[in-house]
Amino acid sequence: MEKNKVAVTLGPGNIVIQDMPYPKLQQGGAILRNKLCGVCGTDKHTYRGETTQFAGTNLEYTIQFPLHQGHEAFSIIEEIDEEGSKTLSYDHEELHVGDRVTFSPVIVCGSCFWCRHASWYTWCEGEGRGVYGNNGGIIDGDHAPDEIYGAFSRFMTIRPGSYLFKLPDELPDELACLVEIMTVTYVFDTAMNTNSFHMDGLPFGATVVIQGAGPIGLAHVIKARMLGVKTIIVTDKSEYKLKLAKEFGADYTLNVTDTEEKDRIDFVKSRTRGLGADVVVECTGVPTVVAEGLEYLRKCGTYLEPGMFAEVGNSSINMHKVCSKNLRIMGMTENALPGYRATMDMMVKHLNDFPWLKYFTHRFPQDQINEAVKFSMTDDCNKVLIEPWK
């Protein structure tokens, strides 16, 4: 049996590689061989010790250590039983050993209120809920040594209640690590379906401002271009990231270290006949940018918030302005499950329209994982990949 090199996060700023047993196949589950895994913004929060998630909900918790991290994965099915082959695919495709897959990070119970009433979304609050690479990867009395729940490791456990997604043959291996991130941009699809007021949502030919040009921001640049957005404006403090945003389709970029807030607001209005942007997307994970982002919006504009998944503090908002302009603020957490297949199909359709592989700027072998996570927080990279087999 092959050794399992497992990345174990002992605490903030401290990940070690340990030799652990090969995972045990659970009934209705699978074992994955992880080939590549992206460093997510959530991984960075955990590494920095920002460990409170789902604050203000029944799911609120503080991550406990040690745990197994990693969930933006390109994996191969190493083992799967008959039950798992028929139940683990969200798209009802029969799965087999050797299939190329990625997975939804959230393990669901299938029977709680949210699983019954919103089964298309991972709002599960039932017993057995978990998140791969997160609270589902906590190493405690409930997990045996041969249960590995993070994709920074060579092999990992897939539990019943999980969802695997078979990759299209046309989709390159690296892009599997982008599927979960691109699925977060389903918040754009949600905005397109929002029509409570005239001019609500994301109309064809819209102007969109994206705050932050990191991996999540860049994914929203890609999706905005796919959806026919007329003008895409991106703000960030890194010239490296802003240049990359231009390569992926941003029309204008603004460096927040070289410009003043008033000038940025005036610039947005100058590109929108003085009205303001239709949609603004917050992708920085920094609460203080929200107030400025709301100033970019026109009346009935929509502010999308997929960027603050961990508890990182409060934002000061003048709610009178929200009221006066009939603004809509929409939060986004986890992934909408129907978005995975649609995302993969759109990526295949647009394979020749974007420099996709430039999205992944750096790779690190598993034994350099601390250096990789630290580097992923700098201004000189976009998506950083971990290679568990190097």
ROKENU-230417 format. One line per field, with one value per residue (C-alpha): residue in one letter; residue number from 0; x, y, z; chain. Coordinates in pm, whole numbers, plus 50000, padded with zeros to 5 digits. Example, Ala and Ser with C-alpha at 12.3 -4.5 7.8 and 13.67 -1.06 7.14 Angstrom:
// ROKENU-230417
res <- [A | S]
n <- [0 | 1]
px <- [51230 | 51367]
py <- [49550 | 49894]
pz <- [50780 | 50714]
chain <- [A | A]
END
This chain:
// ROKENU-230417
res <- [M | E | K | N | K | V | A | V | T | L | G | P | G | N | I | V | I | Q | D | M | P | Y | P | K | L | Q | Q | G | G | A | I | L | R | N | K | L | C | G | V | C | G | T | D | K | H | T | Y | R | G | E | T | T | Q | F | A | G | T | N | L | E | Y | T | I | Q | F | P | L | H | Q | G | H | E | A | F | S | I | I | E | E | I | D | E | E | G | S | K | T | L | S | Y | D | H | E | E | L | H | V | G | D | R | V | T | F | S | P | V | I | V | C | G | S | C | F | W | C | R | H | A | S | W | Y | T | W | C | E | G | E | G | R | G | V | Y | G | N | N | G | G | I | I | D | G | D | H | A | P | D | E | I | Y | G | A | F | S | R | F | M | T | I | R | P | G | S | Y | L | F | K | L | P | D | E | L | P | D | E | L | A | C | L | V | E | I | M | T | V | T | Y | V | F | D | T | A | M | N | T | N | S | F | H | M | D | G | L | P | F | G | A | T | V | V | I | Q | G | A | G | P | I | G | L | A | H | V | I | K | A | R | M | L | G | V | K | T | I | I | V | T | D | K | S | E | Y | K | L | K | L | A | K | E | F | G | A | D | Y | T | L | N | V | T | D | T | E | E | K | D | R | I | D | F | V | K | S | R | T | R | G | L | G | A | D | V | V | V | E | C | T | G | V | P | T | V | V | A | E | G | L | E | Y | L | R | K | C | G | T | Y | L | E | P | G | M | F | A | E | V | G | N | S | S | I | N | M | H | K | V | C | S | K | N | L | R | I | M | G | M | T | E | N | A | L | P | G | Y | R | A | T | M | D | M | M | V | K | H | L | N | D | F | P | W | L | K | Y | F | T | H | R | F | P | Q | D | Q | I | N | E | A | V | K | F | S | M | T | D | D | C | N | K | V | L | I | E | P | W | K]
n <- [0 | 1 | 2 | 3 | 4 | 5 | 6 | 7 | 8 | 9 | 10 | 11 | 12 | 13 | 14 | 15 | 16 | 17 | 18 | 19 | 20 | 21 | 22 | 23 | 24 | 25 | 26 | 27 | 28 | 29 | 30 | 31 | 32 | 33 | 34 | 35 | 36 | 37 | 38 | 39 | 40 | 41 | 42 | 43 | 44 | 45 | 46 | 47 | 48 | 49 | 50 | 51 | 52 | 53 | 54 | 55 | 56 | 57 | 58 | 59 | 60 | 61 | 62 | 63 | 64 | 65 | 66 | 67 | 68 | 69 | 70 | 71 | 72 | 73 | 74 | 75 | 76 | 77 | 78 | 79 | 80 | 81 | 82 | 83 | 84 | 85 | 86 | 87 | 88 | 89 | 90 | 91 | 92 | 93 | 94 | 95 | 96 | 97 | 98 | 99 | 100 | 101 | 102 | 103 | 104 | 105 | 106 | 107 | 108 | 109 | 110 | 111 | 112 | 113 | 114 | 115 | 116 | 117 | 118 | 119 | 120 | 121 | 122 | 123 | 124 | 125 | 126 | 127 | 128 | 129 | 130 | 131 | 132 | 133 | 134 | 135 | 136 | 137 | 138 | 139 | 140 | 141 | 142 | 143 | 144 | 145 | 146 | 147 | 148 | 149 | 150 | 151 | 152 | 153 | 154 | 155 | 156 | 157 | 158 | 159 | 160 | 161 | 162 | 163 | 164 | 165 | 166 | 167 | 168 | 169 | 170 | 171 | 172 | 173 | 174 | 175 | 176 | 177 | 178 | 179 | 180 | 181 | 182 | 183 | 184 | 185 | 186 | 187 | 188 | 189 | 190 | 191 | 192 | 193 | 194 | 195 | 196 | 197 | 198 | 199 | 200 | 201 | 202 | 203 | 204 | 205 | 206 | 207 | 208 | 209 | 210 | 211 | 212 | 213 | 214 | 215 | 216 | 217 | 218 | 219 | 220 | 221 | 222 | 223 | 224 | 225 | 226 | 227 | 228 | 229 | 230 | 231 | 232 | 233 | 234 | 235 | 236 | 237 | 238 | 239 | 240 | 241 | 242 | 243 | 244 | 245 | 246 | 247 | 248 | 249 | 250 | 251 | 252 | 253 | 254 | 255 | 256 | 257 | 258 | 259 | 260 | 261 | 262 | 263 | 264 | 265 | 266 | 267 | 268 | 269 | 270 | 271 | 272 | 273 | 274 | 275 | 276 | 277 | 278 | 279 | 280 | 281 | 282 | 283 | 284 | 285 | 286 | 287 | 288 | 289 | 290 | 291 | 292 | 293 | 294 | 295 | 296 | 297 | 298 | 299 | 300 | 301 | 302 | 303 | 304 | 305 | 306 | 307 | 308 | 309 | 310 | 311 | 312 | 313 | 314 | 315 | 316 | 317 | 318 | 319 | 320 | 321 | 322 | 323 | 324 | 325 | 326 | 327 | 328 | 329 | 330 | 331 | 332 | 333 | 334 | 335 | 336 | 337 | 338 | 339 | 340 | 341 | 342 | 343 | 344 | 345 | 346 | 347 | 348 | 349 | 350 | 351 | 352 | 353 | 354 | 355 | 356 | 357 | 358 | 359 | 360 | 361 | 362 | 363 | 364 | 365 | 366 | 367 | 368 | 369 | 370 | 371 | 372 | 373 | 374 | 375 | 376 | 377 | 378 | 379 | 380 | 381 | 382 | 383 | 384 | 385 | 386 | 387 | 388 | 389]
px <- [50000 | 50135 | 50229 | 50002 | 50187 | 49939 | 49952 | 49851 | 49783 | 49892 | 49792 | 49809 | 50125 | 50228 | 50164 | 50368 | 50384 | 50325 | 50326 | 49978 | 49785 | 49620 | 49254 | 48989 | 48711 | 48376 | 48051 | 47902 | 48226 | 48546 | 48921 | 49077 | 49434 | 49494 | 49713 | 49680 | 49511 | 49479 | 49543 | 49203 | 49135 | 48982 | 49314 | 49485 | 49237 | 49297 | 49673 | 49652 | 49438 | 49113 | 48913 | 48550 | 48315 | 47940 | 47914 | 47560 | 47411 | 47336 | 47656 | 47889 | 48206 | 48573 | 48809 | 48992 | 49344 | 49499 | 49318 | 49368 | 49334 | 49278 | 48961 | 49022 | 49131 | 49203 | 49177 | 49156 | 48921 | 49149 | 48875 | 48496 | 48236 | 47919 | 47701 | 47936 | 47965 | 47589 | 47531 | 47834 | 47791 | 47569 | 47495 | 47390 | 47678 | 47809 | 48161 | 48452 | 48810 | 49034 | 48778 | 48905 | 48697 | 48666 | 48431 | 48205 | 48374 | 48052 | 47932 | 47554 | 47315 | 47035 | 46754 | 46763 | 46532 | 46777 | 46867 | 46495 | 46391 | 46706 | 46881 | 47045 | 47253 | 47488 | 47311 | 47293 | 47263 | 47218 | 47424 | 47720 | 47767 | 48129 | 48355 | 48657 | 48977 | 48793 | 48580 | 48530 | 48904 | 48940 | 49143 | 48965 | 48806 | 48544 | 48802 | 49020 | 49385 | 49290 | 49029 | 49188 | 48967 | 49197 | 49327 | 49675 | 49734 | 49816 | 49508 | 49186 | 48858 | 48528 | 48234 | 47875 | 47681 | 47955 | 47924 | 48182 | 48182 | 48330 | 48547 | 48479 | 48750 | 48823 | 48898 | 49274 | 49384 | 49482 | 49142 | 48981 | 49133 | 48940 | 48596 | 48503 | 48622 | 48435 | 48125 | 48140 | 48066 | 47718 | 47638 | 47636 | 47369 | 47169 | 47195 | 47072 | 46755 | 46686 | 46409 | 46218 | 46271 | 46308 | 46682 | 46767 | 47033 | 47283 | 47142 | 47313 | 47565 | 47613 | 47904 | 48058 | 48319 | 48520 | 48699 | 49008 | 49204 | 49307 | 49184 | 48819 | 48823 | 48985 | 48724 | 48454 | 48632 | 48617 | 48250 | 48153 | 48312 | 48134 | 47799 | 47832 | 47918 | 48000 | 48250 | 48459 | 48649 | 48884 | 49046 | 49341 | 49668 | 49887 | 50002 | 50091 | 49729 | 49580 | 49791 | 49664 | 49306 | 49358 | 49481 | 49159 | 48929 | 48913 | 48857 | 48993 | 49203 | 49253 | 49538 | 49399 | 49745 | 49789 | 49439 | 49200 | 48854 | 48680 | 48877 | 48781 | 48412 | 48430 | 48602 | 48322 | 48059 | 48250 | 48222 | 47849 | 47702 | 47717 | 47485 | 47717 | 47785 | 47508 | 47688 | 47983 | 48150 | 48359 | 48650 | 48912 | 48802 | 48862 | 48554 | 48663 | 48617 | 48241 | 48137 | 48335 | 48195 | 47840 | 47930 | 48014 | 47657 | 47376 | 47020 | 46881 | 47239 | 47343 | 47635 | 47756 | 47954 | 48137 | 48469 | 48438 | 48397 | 48580 | 48500 | 48738 | 48552 | 48278 | 48214 | 48072 | 47780 | 47546 | 47216 | 47040 | 47235 | 47131 | 46769 | 46796 | 46937 | 46723 | 47041 | 47045 | 47321 | 47354 | 47575 | 47725 | 47856 | 47969 | 47860 | 47534 | 47556 | 47391 | 47665 | 47937 | 47822 | 47724 | 48064 | 48257 | 48052 | 48113 | 48485 | 48504 | 48302 | 48546 | 48874 | 49012 | 48884 | 49102 | 49468 | 49340 | 49672 | 49802 | 49548 | 49783 | 50099 | 50301 | 50334 | 50491 | 50567 | 50384 | 50688 | 50702 | 50342 | 50419 | 50616 | 50334 | 50061 | 50274 | 50358 | 49991 | 49925 | 50166 | 50092 | 50313 | 50096 | 49746 | 49642 | 49908 | 49893 | 50016 | 50138 | 50096 | 50304 | 50613]
py <- [50000 | 50343 | 50584 | 50877 | 51204 | 51424 | 51801 | 51862 | 52218 | 52221 | 52584 | 52925 | 52952 | 52592 | 52311 | 51990 | 51688 | 51359 | 50996 | 50860 | 50544 | 50505 | 50609 | 50347 | 50324 | 50399 | 50243 | 50472 | 50670 | 50692 | 50747 | 51020 | 51056 | 51431 | 51556 | 51935 | 52163 | 52540 | 52755 | 52910 | 53240 | 53034 | 52851 | 53188 | 53303 | 52984 | 53017 | 53372 | 53258 | 53411 | 53105 | 53210 | 53120 | 53143 | 53408 | 53495 | 53166 | 52829 | 52705 | 52954 | 52788 | 52851 | 52617 | 52379 | 52250 | 52029 | 51978 | 51881 | 52169 | 52192 | 52168 | 52326 | 51994 | 51801 | 51439 | 51083 | 50825 | 50566 | 50353 | 50362 | 50104 | 50017 | 50242 | 50539 | 50497 | 50551 | 50817 | 51045 | 51216 | 51522 | 51491 | 51124 | 50997 | 50659 | 50700 | 50460 | 50413 | 50632 | 50905 | 51264 | 51457 | 51760 | 51792 | 52028 | 52110 | 52066 | 51730 | 51737 | 51530 | 51521 | 51539 | 51871 | 52164 | 52321 | 51995 | 51933 | 52287 | 52416 | 52101 | 52289 | 52479 | 52363 | 52529 | 52199 | 52236 | 51868 | 51622 | 51502 | 51824 | 51902 | 52100 | 51936 | 52120 | 52308 | 52191 | 51860 | 51811 | 51849 | 51571 | 51484 | 51195 | 51160 | 51090 | 50784 | 50819 | 50671 | 50943 | 51226 | 51522 | 51765 | 51776 | 51904 | 51536 | 51260 | 51052 | 51167 | 51027 | 51105 | 51047 | 50959 | 51284 | 51432 | 51540 | 51458 | 51612 | 51420 | 51647 | 51686 | 51522 | 51858 | 52035 | 52044 | 51905 | 52243 | 52394 | 52141 | 52351 | 52649 | 52487 | 52545 | 52907 | 52975 | 52823 | 53100 | 53339 | 53186 | 53501 | 53674 | 53429 | 53512 | 53883 | 53820 | 53669 | 53962 | 54185 | 54323 | 54676 | 54790 | 54802 | 54553 | 54287 | 54230 | 54340 | 54259 | 54532 | 54623 | 54800 | 54597 | 54705 | 54426 | 54521 | 54302 | 54129 | 53816 | 53466 | 53533 | 53872 | 53732 | 53455 | 53722 | 53907 | 53587 | 53525 | 53886 | 53866 | 53535 | 53694 | 53984 | 54259 | 54570 | 54737 | 54574 | 54797 | 54634 | 54788 | 54653 | 54763 | 54524 | 54622 | 54255 | 54149 | 54441 | 54357 | 53998 | 54124 | 54316 | 53997 | 53821 | 54092 | 54390 | 54713 | 54948 | 54902 | 55139 | 55105 | 55209 | 55309 | 55561 | 55710 | 55876 | 55741 | 56045 | 56002 | 55634 | 55714 | 55989 | 55751 | 55493 | 55760 | 55898 | 55557 | 55526 | 55859 | 55984 | 55708 | 55461 | 55090 | 54831 | 54578 | 54589 | 54270 | 54270 | 54025 | 54170 | 54019 | 54362 | 54511 | 54873 | 54866 | 54807 | 55168 | 55284 | 55003 | 55115 | 55464 | 55318 | 55196 | 55360 | 55372 | 55016 | 54889 | 54554 | 54489 | 54127 | 53995 | 53664 | 53782 | 53778 | 53414 | 53439 | 53677 | 53969 | 54259 | 54508 | 54755 | 55102 | 55159 | 55457 | 55271 | 55593 | 55581 | 55220 | 55326 | 55643 | 55460 | 55143 | 54936 | 54560 | 54383 | 54009 | 53776 | 53456 | 53165 | 52820 | 52700 | 52649 | 52285 | 52327 | 52578 | 52313 | 52148 | 52481 | 52622 | 52333 | 52351 | 52727 | 52680 | 52421 | 52648 | 52935 | 52742 | 52953 | 53285 | 53331 | 53264 | 53014 | 52867 | 53214 | 53206 | 52962 | 53162 | 52942 | 52578 | 52436 | 52077 | 51948 | 51978 | 52354 | 52413 | 52677 | 52879 | 52833 | 52964 | 53261 | 53344 | 53321 | 53620 | 53847 | 54089 | 53899 | 53600 | 53484 | 53124 | 52912 | 52536 | 52258 | 51934 | 51656 | 51411 | 51632]
pz <- [50000 | 49906 | 50182 | 50239 | 50277 | 50462 | 50516 | 50877 | 50997 | 51361 | 51414 | 51247 | 51038 | 51094 | 50845 | 50863 | 50633 | 50812 | 50706 | 50779 | 50691 | 50354 | 50395 | 50463 | 50204 | 50370 | 50255 | 49991 | 49973 | 49771 | 49799 | 49585 | 49467 | 49468 | 49184 | 49221 | 49474 | 49481 | 49788 | 49861 | 50033 | 50316 | 50355 | 50390 | 50656 | 50855 | 50817 | 50957 | 51250 | 51119 | 51210 | 51273 | 50989 | 50921 | 51193 | 51291 | 51169 | 51327 | 51164 | 51332 | 51453 | 51517 | 51337 | 51567 | 51515 | 51396 | 51065 | 50700 | 50453 | 50077 | 49866 | 49521 | 49378 | 49063 | 49169 | 49036 | 49185 | 49343 | 49500 | 49502 | 49602 | 49411 | 49624 | 49591 | 49216 | 49187 | 49456 | 49477 | 49139 | 49168 | 48796 | 48829 | 48619 | 48728 | 48860 | 48823 | 48937 | 48724 | 48658 | 48670 | 48923 | 49142 | 49439 | 49631 | 49962 | 50159 | 50294 | 50343 | 50553 | 50296 | 50552 | 50742 | 50658 | 50414 | 50240 | 50183 | 50088 | 49914 | 49801 | 49513 | 49771 | 50046 | 50339 | 50528 | 50908 | 50983 | 51181 | 50981 | 50784 | 50712 | 50481 | 50321 | 50404 | 50675 | 50967 | 50785 | 50806 | 51180 | 51339 | 51660 | 51841 | 51567 | 51297 | 51279 | 51167 | 50829 | 50758 | 50561 | 50469 | 50290 | 49933 | 50019 | 50099 | 49851 | 49927 | 50089 | 50215 | 50042 | 50274 | 50184 | 50147 | 49930 | 49569 | 49302 | 48954 | 48663 | 48451 | 48077 | 47867 | 47703 | 48033 | 48113 | 48449 | 48594 | 48519 | 48752 | 49032 | 48898 | 48879 | 49244 | 49225 | 48901 | 49058 | 49320 | 49032 | 49026 | 49225 | 48884 | 48766 | 49077 | 49000 | 48644 | 48789 | 49023 | 48895 | 49192 | 49060 | 48703 | 48615 | 48893 | 48858 | 48577 | 48239 | 47911 | 47829 | 48194 | 48361 | 48644 | 48897 | 49062 | 49381 | 49406 | 49129 | 49317 | 49227 | 49313 | 49145 | 48832 | 48818 | 48821 | 48539 | 48333 | 48413 | 48344 | 48002 | 47932 | 48023 | 47782 | 48029 | 47827 | 48061 | 48335 | 48580 | 48832 | 49140 | 49336 | 49495 | 49293 | 48945 | 48887 | 48946 | 48757 | 48453 | 48471 | 48497 | 48170 | 48002 | 48107 | 47977 | 48215 | 48022 | 48287 | 48602 | 48894 | 49141 | 49479 | 49606 | 49324 | 49320 | 49563 | 49645 | 49492 | 49170 | 49149 | 49201 | 48939 | 48697 | 48730 | 48673 | 48375 | 48206 | 48280 | 48161 | 48518 | 48646 | 48819 | 48776 | 48742 | 48963 | 49201 | 49325 | 49643 | 49608 | 49845 | 50176 | 50333 | 50507 | 50467 | 50088 | 50104 | 50165 | 49862 | 49651 | 49727 | 49603 | 49261 | 49211 | 49019 | 49153 | 49180 | 49155 | 49301 | 49536 | 49536 | 49833 | 49772 | 49916 | 50297 | 50391 | 50725 | 51011 | 50954 | 51114 | 51039 | 50761 | 50822 | 50586 | 50563 | 50529 | 50431 | 50104 | 50053 | 50101 | 49892 | 49590 | 49623 | 49638 | 49671 | 49867 | 49804 | 50005 | 49867 | 50071 | 49960 | 49615 | 49430 | 49325 | 48982 | 48905 | 48876 | 48554 | 48399 | 48496 | 48343 | 48023 | 47996 | 48055 | 47776 | 47547 | 47609 | 47617 | 47331 | 47462 | 47771 | 47861 | 48119 | 48231 | 48321 | 48605 | 48782 | 48837 | 49073 | 49179 | 49492 | 49594 | 49899 | 50127 | 50061 | 50160 | 50425 | 50173 | 49921 | 50150 | 50258 | 49897 | 49797 | 50025 | 49838 | 49554 | 49308 | 49226 | 49146 | 49208 | 49379 | 49333 | 49561 | 49402 | 49662 | 49456 | 49430]
chain <- [A | A | A | A | A | A | A | A | A | A | A | A | A | A | A | A | A | A | A | A | A | A | A | A | A | A | A | A | A | A | A | A | A | A | A | A | A | A | A | A | A | A | A | A | A | A | A | A | A | A | A | A | A | A | A | A | A | A | A | A | A | A | A | A | A | A | A | A | A | A | A | A | A | A | A | A | A | A | A | A | A | A | A | A | A | A | A | A | A | A | A | A | A | A | A | A | A | A | A | A | A | A | A | A | A | A | A | A | A | A | A | A | A | A | A | A | A | A | A | A | A | A | A | A | A | A | A | A | A | A | A | A | A | A | A | A | A | A | A | A | A | A | A | A | A | A | A | A | A | A | A | A | A | A | A | A | A | A | A | A | A | A | A | A | A | A | A | A | A | A | A | A | A | A | A | A | A | A | A | A | A | A | A | A | A | A | A | A | A | A | A | A | A | A | A | A | A | A | A | A | A | A | A | A | A | A | A | A | A | A | A | A | A | A | A | A | A | A | A | A | A | A | A | A | A | A | A | A | A | A | A | A | A | A | A | A | A | A | A | A | A | A | A | A | A | A | A | A | A | A | A | A | A | A | A | A | A | A | A | A | A | A | A | A | A | A | A | A | A | A | A | A | A | A | A | A | A | A | A | A | A | A | A | A | A | A | A | A | A | A | A | A | A | A | A | A | A | A | A | A | A | A | A | A | A | A | A | A | A | A | A | A | A | A | A | A | A | A | A | A | A | A | A | A | A | A | A | A | A | A | A | A | A | A | A | A | A | A | A | A | A | A | A | A | A | A | A | A | A | A | A | A | A | A | A | A | A | A | A | A | A | A | A | A | A | A | A | A | A | A | A | A | A | A | A | A | A | A | A | A | A | A | A | A | A | A | A | A | A | A]
END
